[in-house]
């Protein structure tokens, strides 16, 4: 869901922080539950929460969850698959194009994922199951 700078409220800030915290805890749990199972199949499972920036309402701030799967037997350790879910991203745009500098008439906006926490949990679970089926 897109938000314009005028929509940036403390309520939205809390929603972003809560969503990030919930997903960060969940991916840690997912990693603990699945890492040994993937290891038995000679696969490396890496699930990571990533955040850039300190203030969600400052352009350049972004947060996401990434699941990477690689083959342990591959010497290069190249990824078999990568799945990224963006939680929140704040950017400055001018005429719809992202820009870095504060230019007259540029706008700040943010985008928050539309899915609920339960939908994201289900998406992550299905993704892991799908990868395991493809590998077998």
N, C-alpha and C positions, 0 to 999 in steps of 0.2 A: 504494500500500500504506500502510495506517494504522500509525502507531507511537505508543505511549503514552510518557509521560515516562520511565518505568522502562526503556524500550527504547533511550533515547538514549545511545549509546556512542560512543567515539572512532572505532570502525570505521564506524558509520553516518555520523558527521560527515565522514569521509574519502570515503565513497561519495557523499555529497551534493556535496562540493566537486569530486570527480573528474567526476561527471556534469555539473555546471555547466560546468566547464572544457572538457570534450569538446564539449558542445553549443555553447558560446560560440565555440570554434574552428571548428566545423562551419558555424554560421550565417554567420560571416565569409567562409568559403570559398564557401558558397552564394551570398551576395550578390555576391562578385567574379565568380563564374561566370555569373550570370544577369542582372546589372544592365544590361549593354549590350544583351542580347537583348530585355529588356522595354522599354528605351528605343526600340528600333527599332519597337516596336508602340505607341508613345506611352503607355506605362504606366510608372508610378513603382513600383519595388520597394523596400520597406523591411523589412529583417530586423533584429531587435533582441533582444539579451539584456538582461533587466531583473532587477535584484536590489534588494530593500529590506531593510535591516538588516545587521548585521555578524555576528551569531552565529545559526547555523541553529536553535539550540535555545531561542531567546528568542521569545515570541509577537510576531507582527508581521513576522517574517522571511518573505520569499517570494522565489522566483526563477522566471523563466519565459522562454520564447522566443516572440516574436510576429512574424508575417509580415503586413505590410500592403501592399495593392496599390491604387493609385489611378490615375485617368485624368489624364494630363498636360494634355489639352485641356480638362478641366473647370476653370473659373476658381476655383471654391471648393476644388478639390483634395480632394473628398470620397472616402472609401474605397470601393472597389468591393467589397473583401473583406478580412476580418481573421481570422487563425487564431492562437490562443494555445495553447501547451502549457505547463502548469504543471509545474515540476520538483520543487520542494519548497515546502511552506507549513506554518508553525508557528503554532498559535493556542491561545488559552485559551478553554475552554468551561465553561458551567454548565448542566446539564440538556440538553446537546446544542446549546445556542445559543452562538454566539461572543460573547465579552465582552471588554472592554478592561482592566478593573480586576481585581486579584487579590482575589477574593472567596472566603471560606471554602467549601471543597468544590469549587472550580473545578478543572479539570484542564487540563494542557497536553498537546497531541498534535501530531503532524506527519503530513503525507501526502507520500509520495514517488511519483513516476510509476512505473507498473508495467512499462512497456515497456523493452526493452533499447535500447542506443544504436543498434544496427542497425535495429531496428523504427522508432525515431524518425526516423532518416535516411531510411528508406523512406517514412514518412508525410509528411515534408516534401517529398520529391521528388514523390510522387504529388499532393500538394496543389498544388504549382507547375504540374505538368502539367495538372491538372484546370482550374485557372484559365485557363491559356493556351488550352485547348480551348474554354472557354466564351466567351472574348473573340473567337476567330476566327469 
